[in-house]
Amino acid sequence: NEGNEYFRERDYRRAVVAYSEGLKQKCGDAELEAALHTNRAAAQFYLGNYRSALNDAIQATKLKPTHLKAIIRGALCHMELKNFSEAIAWCEEGLRIDSKEKRLVEMRAKADKLKVNIKAIWRLQSLSPALNIKLILKPSNDEEEISDGLAEISLDGFHSENATGAKVHLDADGNLNWPVLFLYPEHKQTDFIAAFHENSRFIDHLMVMFAELPPWDLERKYLPSNLKLYFEDEERAEMYELNPEHTLLQVLQHERYFVKAGTPMVLAFVKHSPFYKKYFSGRKVRQL
């Protein structure tokens, strides 16, 4: 009840804490625990923590596979994370339970459309690696709580010009919180953090994002300890390796890091993988 009160007051951080305390009790009631996971997923979602919200939605559906609210929340998370194929799968799972659920019907249609757009981006990138091609995905006129995808992307450098409607903002303590985009070139997947605190470390976010392995990681190799992070200096055609222990602020203060349209971007690779070796073959890499 305390968590629900905080949620109604839109105090989502306290709601997350309250729901977490409820889950720590391990009451053994699968339906209640599924509801707590679903509620915490909703609170995390409104905080912009889409990966954490998705993890909770997954746990809720494990406890209660027919929990429609959890399925809808999971689909919404996949939409925000630009995992449109997974969003479609979640929508279809929900529609098997309720074939007339309006939100799922509309979301599935939207995911189909955006999946085609994202595929076009990656396809052009693979065909034109030497070209600086920019694609604009025009947002729809629908007033929905999910964003329509990458608004503009420079394909050779993977630079987002306006990842979503999220913007850099000051919190109550006067610290900056940034929207940050993670790109996984090997699998052509993305993660989006709506509010990355400037004093937060990259490793802290990786631990949350990969608390459960994503469905596209079939080889189960995307573990925080296996990942290497980079940013690209397009002007000098160089890559800079980040230390995951660094904070976002430390990276942003680097003389060769340029933020485009208010959205920092990081590329993540599995170290020593065949794709990693091929990608960096012939590239100039510097340590941050």
QUIGI-V496650 format. One record per backbone hydrogen bond with DSSP energy under -1.0 kcal/mol. CO is the residue of the C=O (numbers start at 1). NH is the residue of the N-H. E is the energy in kcal/mol with one decimal. If there is no record, write none. Layout:
co:CO nh:NH e:E
co:CO nh:NH e:E
//
This chain:
co:1 nh:5 e:-2.2
co:2 nh:6 e:-2.3
co:3 nh:7 e:-2.3
co:4 nh:8 e:-2.6
co:5 nh:9 e:-1.7
co:6 nh:11 e:-2.9
co:7 nh:10 e:-1.7
co:10 nh:12 e:-1.3
co:11 nh:15 e:-1.8
co:12 nh:16 e:-2.4
co:13 nh:17 e:-1.9
co:14 nh:18 e:-2.6
co:15 nh:19 e:-2.8
co:16 nh:20 e:-2.3
co:17 nh:21 e:-2.2
co:18 nh:22 e:-1.9
co:19 nh:23 e:-2.0
co:20 nh:24 e:-1.7
co:23 nh:26 e:-1.4
co:29 nh:33 e:-2.6
co:30 nh:34 e:-2.3
co:31 nh:35 e:-1.9
co:32 nh:36 e:-2.3
co:33 nh:37 e:-2.4
co:34 nh:38 e:-2.3
co:35 nh:39 e:-2.7
co:36 nh:40 e:-2.6
co:37 nh:41 e:-2.3
co:38 nh:42 e:-1.9
co:39 nh:43 e:-2.1
co:40 nh:44 e:-2.9
co:41 nh:45 e:-2.4
co:42 nh:46 e:-2.0
co:43 nh:47 e:-1.0
co:44 nh:49 e:-2.5
co:45 nh:48 e:-1.5
co:48 nh:50 e:-1.4
co:48 nh:194 e:-1.4
co:49 nh:53 e:-2.4
co:50 nh:54 e:-2.3
co:51 nh:55 e:-2.3
co:52 nh:56 e:-1.9
co:53 nh:57 e:-2.2
co:54 nh:58 e:-2.6
co:55 nh:59 e:-2.1
co:56 nh:60 e:-2.5
co:57 nh:61 e:-2.1
co:58 nh:62 e:-1.6
co:59 nh:63 e:-1.8
co:60 nh:64 e:-2.5
co:64 nh:67 e:-2.2
co:66 nh:68 e:-1.3
co:67 nh:71 e:-1.9
co:68 nh:72 e:-2.7
co:69 nh:73 e:-2.3
co:70 nh:74 e:-2.6
co:71 nh:75 e:-2.3
co:72 nh:76 e:-2.3
co:73 nh:77 e:-2.3
co:74 nh:78 e:-2.2
co:75 nh:79 e:-1.9
co:76 nh:80 e:-2.2
co:77 nh:81 e:-2.3
co:78 nh:83 e:-2.7
co:79 nh:82 e:-1.1
co:82 nh:84 e:-1.3
co:83 nh:87 e:-2.2
co:84 nh:88 e:-2.2
co:85 nh:89 e:-1.9
co:86 nh:90 e:-2.4
co:87 nh:91 e:-2.5
co:88 nh:92 e:-2.6
co:89 nh:93 e:-2.0
co:90 nh:94 e:-2.3
co:91 nh:95 e:-2.6
co:92 nh:96 e:-1.3
co:94 nh:98 e:-2.5
co:98 nh:101 e:-1.6
co:101 nh:105 e:-2.2
co:102 nh:106 e:-2.6
co:103 nh:107 e:-2.3
co:104 nh:108 e:-2.5
co:105 nh:109 e:-1.6
co:106 nh:110 e:-2.1
co:107 nh:111 e:-2.8
co:108 nh:112 e:-2.1
co:109 nh:113 e:-1.7
co:110 nh:114 e:-2.5
co:111 nh:115 e:-2.5
co:112 nh:116 e:-1.3
co:113 nh:117 e:-1.5
co:114 nh:118 e:-2.6
co:115 nh:119 e:-2.2
co:116 nh:120 e:-1.9
co:117 nh:121 e:-1.8
co:118 nh:122 e:-2.3
co:119 nh:123 e:-2.4
co:120 nh:124 e:-2.4
co:121 nh:125 e:-2.2
co:122 nh:126 e:-2.1
co:123 nh:127 e:-1.7
co:124 nh:128 e:-2.4
co:128 nh:131 e:-1.5
co:131 nh:133 e:-1.3
co:133 nh:155 e:-2.2
co:135 nh:153 e:-1.3
co:142 nh:144 e:-1.4
co:151 nh:137 e:-1.8
co:152 nh:161 e:-2.9
co:153 nh:135 e:-1.3
co:154 nh:158 e:-1.2
co:154 nh:159 e:-1.2
co:159 nh:154 e:-2.2
co:162 nh:151 e:-1.3
co:169 nh:177 e:-2.6
co:171 nh:174 e:-2.0
co:175 nh:171 e:-2.6
co:176 nh:198 e:-2.5
co:177 nh:169 e:-2.1
co:178 nh:196 e:-3.5
co:180 nh:193 e:-2.8
co:181 nh:266 e:-2.5
co:182 nh:191 e:-2.2
co:183 nh:268 e:-2.9
co:184 nh:187 e:-1.1
co:184 nh:188 e:-1.2
co:184 nh:189 e:-1.4
co:189 nh:184 e:-2.7
co:191 nh:182 e:-3.0
co:193 nh:180 e:-2.7
co:196 nh:178 e:-2.4
co:197 nh:200 e:-2.2
co:198 nh:249 e:-2.9
co:200 nh:248 e:-1.8
co:201 nh:205 e:-1.2
co:202 nh:206 e:-2.4
co:203 nh:207 e:-2.2
co:204 nh:208 e:-1.2
co:205 nh:209 e:-3.2
co:206 nh:210 e:-2.4
co:208 nh:211 e:-1.4
co:214 nh:217 e:-1.7
co:216 nh:218 e:-1.6
co:217 nh:220 e:-1.4
co:221 nh:223 e:-2.1
co:223 nh:226 e:-2.1
co:226 nh:271 e:-2.7
co:228 nh:269 e:-2.4
co:229 nh:242 e:-2.9
co:230 nh:267 e:-2.8
co:231 nh:240 e:-2.9
co:233 nh:238 e:-1.9
co:238 nh:233 e:-3.4
co:239 nh:286 e:-3.1
co:240 nh:231 e:-1.8
co:241 nh:288 e:-2.1
co:243 nh:246 e:-2.8
co:244 nh:203 e:-2.6
co:246 nh:202 e:-2.0
co:247 nh:251 e:-1.5
co:248 nh:252 e:-2.8
co:249 nh:253 e:-1.8
co:251 nh:254 e:-1.7
co:254 nh:257 e:-1.8
co:260 nh:263 e:-1.9
co:264 nh:181 e:-2.3
co:266 nh:183 e:-2.6
co:267 nh:230 e:-2.4
co:269 nh:228 e:-2.8
co:270 nh:273 e:-1.6
co:273 nh:277 e:-2.4
co:274 nh:278 e:-2.3
co:275 nh:279 e:-3.0
co:276 nh:280 e:-2.0
co:280 nh:283 e:-1.8
co:284 nh:239 e:-2.8
co:286 nh:241 e:-3.1
//
